[in-house]
Each structure stands twice: as structure tokens, then as C-alpha cells.
């Protein structure tokens, strides 16, 4: 996510659009509770895998040894090879954002300019899976995950609504897209819904609200319906520090949520265990490596790798 013009107005309350707005900082691990050190080693090292991007988003790890990464500035999805950091273009696409694999092994992207959820093939072709709700165009789909039922769950804020485009849906919703192409609205009670993740048991869905700087949690019914929405945690910060954006969970149910100055680590009961301070503001992250112990982080112009002591949860 980045700041964009919307119908002549500028959404200035959200995220940095580039490094110029970021305060200089260094990688650091800041613990609020001793249990933070169960998840990360005190001497953990941050490795920069690749750099020179415009604005990185939507990392997806592939066992073949690369990451898919969206670059919202140059309008491409690329493969970043972990061995040497080399990049290879997959597709040129207006403002690609969050990505995931679906149960068919397809790369699913939130295509902001198309205002759609799309499937991208290995040869760089795409298919629109959904671009409307009740006949009206989506705003700008931002992030997407696979649910425990195999459906796609995604957020649709106005954060990347193309300049001059009309907002047709009068709210910012969270939706479920099933294998038949049916789109169902799950909630519209967030101001700017962004990153989202299911708990490992699939019984809770976490969604952050970048405008309100908080994380909400919902109970998930068998049919995917959401109930009992409540505030899980707050991530306050100064202007330019970053806001809640991408998130992932580990197999123990801990949350790793991008936020002011880096990645905030939360226990499943809502305790802010500590913060992974990063030299560049992160927008999203994913688990990777064969043991799923590595966090791959898209942070402004770079992609980073951080080894952890926990195992990441990857939906299957």
C-alpha cells in the first residue's frame, strides 16, 4: 500500500510513499516481554536479499528458490531469486499489490489498477477472477489470503484507487471469493482494511485497519461468515513511521504485523511481545525456506530475510 491521489484528494494519513519520508533507523530487536526471545534470537541477523525497487509488496515464497514480489512503482510482479538476488519479470501490471497462492497453485494478485482479483500464469498471462460486487467495481483490492475452506479472502480499501477513478462501492469491504466465482461481503466496518491472516486453526480472522492504526479479530463460522468483531491490538505511531499493513502468523498463533518502525510481534492473546525494527519501512512479509523459519520482508526499496526460532504457518 502507498499514498495515492483519489478523485483529486490525497490520502495523506497513510504509509510512506518513499524513503524520503522515513526517519533513519537501524535493524534492532526490541522486546517488551521475555517470550519475545523464544521467537527470535538475540543475535539474529537481517540479510538484504535484493534492492533497487520502487516500492515492494506482496511477497510469496516458492520452494523452487525464489520470491514473487510486487513493485507498485514500476508496475511489475517479478521473481526474486534468493541465491543471488537477481530479478526476472513475470508480468507488467498496473500497481500490483498483495499476492498469495491458491489451492490450485496459481499466483493470485490484488490488481489495483484493474480493480480486480486476478490469477497470473507462469508465462505472465492473467485471468480476472472477480472485479465487481453486486454489479459495482471494487475500489482497489489490497491483500488476499486463502481461507481454511479454500476460498479467497481479500480486503478492498480505497488506498490505491486510481487517480480520477470513481468509487462505486460506498464502503471499504472485506470479501470472500469462492471457487464458483461468487463474491460475498463479510464486513464493511473497517475504515481502510488492509492486511489479513487466519489463525492456524482457522477459527479467527485478523484484519488490520491502516486508517485507524489497529488490528481487529473476528470469529469465523464454517461458511466463512464473520462475527464478534473486536479490537485485537493498536499500533500507534508518528507520521512517517508506518501503519498496520501486511501480516502473517506462526504455527503457535503469534502474529507478525507490519507497523510503525518495523514488524510488531503479538501473542495470540493480544500482548505486544516486541518489535523488529527495520532500516526501511516494511509493507508486507511471508514465511519461507524449507522449514518455514525465515521471514521474507518487502520493505520499501528492498527485500530482506530474517531467520526466526519459530515456524511460520502457511495455509494449505
VENPE-V200819 format. One record per residue. SS is DSSP state (H for helix, E for strand, C for the rest). NEAR is the number of other C-alpha atoms within 12 Angstrom. Layout:
SS	NEAR
SS	NEAR
This chain:
C	54
C	46
C	30
C	31
E	22
E	23
C	19
C	13
E	17
E	20
C	26
C	20
C	25
C	37
C	41
C	36
C	34
C	30
H	27
H	15
H	20
C	27
C	22
C	16
C	17
C	18
C	26
E	24
E	31
E	26
E	25
C	18
C	18
C	17
C	22
H	29
H	23
H	20
H	37
C	31
C	22
C	20
C	14
C	20
C	22
E	29
E	22
E	27
E	28
E	31
C	25
C	22
C	30
C	27
C	39
E	50
E	52
E	51
E	47
E	45
E	35
E	27
C	17
C	16
C	19
E	27
E	45
E	47
E	55
E	54
E	44
C	38
C	28
C	24
C	27
E	33
E	46
E	39
E	33
E	37
E	24
C	29
C	17
C	15
C	25
C	21
E	27
E	23
E	23
E	26
E	29
E	24
C	30
C	26
C	40
E	48
E	55
E	49
E	46
E	47
E	34
C	32
C	22
C	17
C	19
C	26
E	43
E	46
E	52
E	51
E	50
C	41
C	33
C	32
C	40
E	41
E	47
E	39
E	31
E	33
C	20
C	20
C	16
C	21
C	18
E	25
E	21
E	20
E	30
E	36
C	33
E	29
E	30
C	14
C	11
E	18
E	28
C	42
C	41
C	50
C	47
C	56
C	50
E	48
E	49
E	38
C	39
C	29
C	26
C	24
C	33
E	45
E	50
E	51
E	55
E	52
C	44
C	45
C	44
C	46
C	42
C	32
C	23
C	15
C	24
C	20
C	25
C	22
C	25
C	18
C	25
C	36
E	35
E	44
E	41
E	36
E	35
C	26
C	19
C	13
C	19
C	19
E	29
E	27
E	27
E	32
E	33
C	23
C	29
C	32
C	28
C	41
E	45
E	54
E	52
E	45
E	47
E	41
C	36
C	27
C	24
C	32
C	25
E	32
E	44
E	51
E	54
E	46
E	45
C	44
C	33
C	26
C	36
E	34
E	43
E	38
E	36
E	30
E	26
E	28
C	18
C	17
C	20
C	32
C	26
E	31
E	21
E	19
E	23
E	23
E	23
E	29
E	30
E	30
C	36
C	23
C	23
C	19
C	20
C	29
C	36
C	45
C	44
C	47
C	52
C	50
E	49
E	51
E	42
E	36
C	27
C	22
C	30
C	34
E	49
E	53
E	52
E	50
E	51
C	39
C	39
E	44
E	46
E	45
E	43
E	37
C	29
C	26
C	18
C	25
C	24
E	30
E	30
E	35
E	31
E	43
E	33
C	39
C	31
C	43
C	48
E	52
E	55
E	52
E	50
E	51
E	39
E	35
C	27
C	16
C	19
C	28
C	25
E	32
E	47
E	46
E	50
E	51
E	50
C	41
C	34
E	38
E	50
E	41
E	35
E	36
E	29
C	32
C	24
C	29
C	30
E	34
C	30
C	36
C	31
C	20
